[in-house]
Amino acid sequence: MTAGTPQFRDGELIAERRLRATPEQVWEAFTRPASLAAFWGGTHAAVPPESVAVDLRTGGGFALDTQAPDGSRHRLHFRYRRLAAPQEMVFDEPRTGIRTTITLRGVGDDTCITVHQRSLPHELQTERAAEGLASTLDALAAYLETTHLPR
């Protein structure tokens, strides 16, 4: 698995990457507020660290603000549906109806991550959405390579 472009299949968006980190480190990146702030916006938006809140339990969720280059901010809310550390997390975005499944599989000292987004509204089945997901995964990879999370 390489840094391929996310692909649309039957209205779903799927991305796969190999990350230079353990599944536990990737899990930590997705569940710590400071980590989410560091990579979630990719290159298209900033996430103010003080805006991130995480309630890490099934039925809990996380929320954060994204700030576009023009200064506009949007509050995003996600609800956890399944948490199976460090292999899988499933969360919904109630506003759009998107369900995201993140699967982590250890390969030596690395992790293969699959991000599968289902129930994408037609207006979000765009190249821009695929580029946004790719940008977020690029930022995650860079974050993991420069941060010393526990191994």
C-alpha beads as a LAMMPS data file, in Angstrom:
LAMMPS data file: protein, C-alpha beads

151 atoms
150 bonds

1 atom types
1 bond types

-500.0 500.0 xlo xhi
-500.0 500.0 ylo yhi
-500.0 500.0 zlo zhi

Masses

1 110.0

Atoms # bond

1 1 1 0.000 0.000 0.000
2 1 1 1.360 3.391 -0.925
3 1 1 0.179 6.963 -0.761
4 1 1 -2.437 6.379 -3.455
5 1 1 -5.296 8.673 -4.263
6 1 1 -8.595 7.906 -2.530
7 1 1 -11.037 6.210 -4.886
8 1 1 -14.806 6.378 -5.249
9 1 1 -16.552 3.009 -5.504
10 1 1 -20.344 2.890 -5.746
11 1 1 -20.700 6.278 -4.058
12 1 1 -18.267 5.418 -1.262
13 1 1 -14.810 6.932 -0.753
14 1 1 -11.960 4.577 0.156
15 1 1 -8.346 5.449 0.915
16 1 1 -5.474 3.178 1.910
17 1 1 -2.021 4.123 3.145
18 1 1 0.977 2.589 4.817
19 1 1 2.134 4.676 7.762
20 1 1 5.479 4.556 9.528
21 1 1 3.974 3.988 12.976
22 1 1 2.431 1.181 14.993
23 1 1 -1.360 0.711 15.113
24 1 1 -1.241 1.936 18.724
25 1 1 0.471 5.175 17.652
26 1 1 -2.040 5.760 14.863
27 1 1 -4.902 5.057 17.280
28 1 1 -3.448 7.593 19.720
29 1 1 -3.241 10.176 16.930
30 1 1 -6.950 9.722 16.198
31 1 1 -8.003 9.889 19.850
32 1 1 -5.921 12.695 21.411
33 1 1 -7.165 16.269 21.004
34 1 1 -3.703 17.726 20.303
35 1 1 -3.048 15.089 17.627
36 1 1 -6.385 15.649 15.908
37 1 1 -5.683 19.381 15.834
38 1 1 -2.285 18.737 14.257
39 1 1 -3.482 16.757 11.240
40 1 1 -7.284 16.788 10.807
41 1 1 -7.484 19.859 8.550
42 1 1 -4.805 18.603 6.165
43 1 1 -3.535 21.450 4.007
44 1 1 -6.970 22.943 3.375
45 1 1 -7.891 24.042 6.923
46 1 1 -6.430 24.631 10.354
47 1 1 -7.890 23.107 13.514
48 1 1 -7.463 25.347 16.570
49 1 1 -6.264 23.010 19.362
50 1 1 -8.592 24.564 21.924
51 1 1 -11.589 23.648 19.722
52 1 1 -11.054 19.871 19.952
53 1 1 -13.053 17.802 22.424
54 1 1 -12.948 13.986 22.641
55 1 1 -15.314 11.684 24.561
56 1 1 -13.692 8.327 23.755
57 1 1 -16.464 5.792 24.265
58 1 1 -19.079 4.142 22.102
59 1 1 -21.903 6.663 21.960
60 1 1 -19.463 9.468 22.764
61 1 1 -17.749 11.433 20.067
62 1 1 -15.438 14.194 19.104
63 1 1 -15.878 17.722 17.860
64 1 1 -13.560 20.312 16.381
65 1 1 -13.508 23.554 14.452
66 1 1 -11.966 23.850 11.027
67 1 1 -10.712 27.252 9.972
68 1 1 -10.363 27.948 6.262
69 1 1 -7.643 30.222 4.867
70 1 1 -10.257 33.012 4.557
71 1 1 -10.806 32.823 8.334
72 1 1 -14.245 31.205 8.231
73 1 1 -14.819 28.517 10.860
74 1 1 -17.040 25.450 10.832
75 1 1 -17.839 23.253 13.831
76 1 1 -17.805 19.535 13.061
77 1 1 -19.341 16.872 15.319
78 1 1 -18.786 13.115 15.104
79 1 1 -20.425 10.287 17.059
80 1 1 -18.505 7.069 17.812
81 1 1 -20.402 3.929 16.793
82 1 1 -17.643 1.372 17.392
83 1 1 -14.278 1.542 19.139
84 1 1 -12.036 -1.533 19.017
85 1 1 -8.579 -0.232 19.949
86 1 1 -6.243 -0.306 18.138
87 1 1 -7.824 -2.017 15.113
88 1 1 -11.009 -0.177 14.200
89 1 1 -13.120 2.870 14.878
90 1 1 -16.424 3.781 13.293
91 1 1 -17.955 7.222 13.585
92 1 1 -20.807 9.149 12.000
93 1 1 -21.087 12.805 11.105
94 1 1 -24.748 13.538 11.885
95 1 1 -24.888 16.729 9.761
96 1 1 -23.963 14.942 6.507
97 1 1 -24.896 11.349 7.350
98 1 1 -21.400 10.123 6.443
99 1 1 -20.217 6.987 8.259
100 1 1 -16.431 6.608 8.433
101 1 1 -14.675 3.353 9.281
102 1 1 -10.968 3.489 10.064
103 1 1 -9.220 0.126 10.046
104 1 1 -5.628 -0.284 11.269
105 1 1 -3.531 -3.357 10.529
106 1 1 0.042 -3.795 11.735
107 1 1 2.653 -4.764 9.151
108 1 1 6.021 -5.086 10.887
109 1 1 6.668 -1.706 12.524
110 1 1 4.232 0.018 10.145
111 1 1 0.459 0.291 9.909
112 1 1 -1.807 -0.102 6.924
113 1 1 -4.737 2.254 7.367
114 1 1 -7.964 2.037 5.423
115 1 1 -10.450 4.897 5.604
116 1 1 -13.856 3.965 4.216
117 1 1 -16.551 6.624 4.008
118 1 1 -20.112 5.460 3.332
119 1 1 -23.394 7.288 2.788
120 1 1 -21.705 10.258 1.143
121 1 1 -24.281 12.737 -0.096
122 1 1 -24.094 13.144 -3.868
123 1 1 -22.754 16.709 -3.511
124 1 1 -19.746 15.353 -1.557
125 1 1 -18.835 12.704 -4.133
126 1 1 -16.302 15.021 -5.735
127 1 1 -12.626 15.158 -6.579
128 1 1 -12.304 17.906 -3.969
129 1 1 -13.575 15.495 -1.268
130 1 1 -11.027 12.872 -2.380
131 1 1 -8.258 15.488 -2.333
132 1 1 -9.334 16.588 1.158
133 1 1 -9.090 13.031 2.482
134 1 1 -5.698 12.569 0.799
135 1 1 -4.492 15.829 2.346
136 1 1 -5.608 14.725 5.808
137 1 1 -3.808 11.385 5.433
138 1 1 -0.676 13.200 4.202
139 1 1 -0.814 15.426 7.293
140 1 1 -1.329 12.371 9.523
141 1 1 1.729 10.664 8.006
142 1 1 3.838 13.812 8.503
143 1 1 2.588 14.183 12.074
144 1 1 3.442 10.568 12.913
145 1 1 6.934 10.904 11.436
146 1 1 7.731 14.018 13.477
147 1 1 6.011 13.152 16.749
148 1 1 7.293 10.711 19.308
149 1 1 4.176 8.903 20.450
150 1 1 4.762 5.929 22.758
151 1 1 5.730 2.730 20.912

Bonds

1 1 1 2
2 1 2 3
3 1 3 4
4 1 4 5
5 1 5 6
6 1 6 7
7 1 7 8
8 1 8 9
9 1 9 10
10 1 10 11
11 1 11 12
12 1 12 13
13 1 13 14
14 1 14 15
15 1 15 16
16 1 16 17
17 1 17 18
18 1 18 19
19 1 19 20
20 1 20 21
21 1 21 22
22 1 22 23
23 1 23 24
24 1 24 25
25 1 25 26
26 1 26 27
27 1 27 28
28 1 28 29
29 1 29 30
30 1 30 31
31 1 31 32
32 1 32 33
33 1 33 34
34 1 34 35
35 1 35 36
36 1 36 37
37 1 37 38
38 1 38 39
39 1 39 40
40 1 40 41
41 1 41 42
42 1 42 43
43 1 43 44
44 1 44 45
45 1 45 46
46 1 46 47
47 1 47 48
48 1 48 49
49 1 49 50
50 1 50 51
51 1 51 52
52 1 52 53
53 1 53 54
54 1 54 55
55 1 55 56
56 1 56 57
57 1 57 58
58 1 58 59
59 1 59 60
60 1 60 61
61 1 61 62
62 1 62 63
63 1 63 64
64 1 64 65
65 1 65 66
66 1 66 67
67 1 67 68
68 1 68 69
69 1 69 70
70 1 70 71
71 1 71 72
72 1 72 73
73 1 73 74
74 1 74 75
75 1 75 76
76 1 76 77
77 1 77 78
78 1 78 79
79 1 79 80
80 1 80 81
81 1 81 82
82 1 82 83
83 1 83 84
84 1 84 85
85 1 85 86
86 1 86 87
87 1 87 88
88 1 88 89
89 1 89 90
90 1 90 91
91 1 91 92
92 1 92 93
93 1 93 94
94 1 94 95
95 1 95 96
96 1 96 97
97 1 97 98
98 1 98 99
99 1 99 100
100 1 100 101
101 1 101 102
102 1 102 103
103 1 103 104
104 1 104 105
105 1 105 106
106 1 106 107
107 1 107 108
108 1 108 109
109 1 109 110
110 1 110 111
111 1 111 112
112 1 112 113
113 1 113 114
114 1 114 115
115 1 115 116
116 1 116 117
117 1 117 118
118 1 118 119
119 1 119 120
120 1 120 121
121 1 121 122
122 1 122 123
123 1 123 124
124 1 124 125
125 1 125 126
126 1 126 127
127 1 127 128
128 1 128 129
129 1 129 130
130 1 130 131
131 1 131 132
132 1 132 133
133 1 133 134
134 1 134 135
135 1 135 136
136 1 136 137
137 1 137 138
138 1 138 139
139 1 139 140
140 1 140 141
141 1 141 142
142 1 142 143
143 1 143 144
144 1 144 145
145 1 145 146
146 1 146 147
147 1 147 148
148 1 148 149
149 1 149 150
150 1 150 151
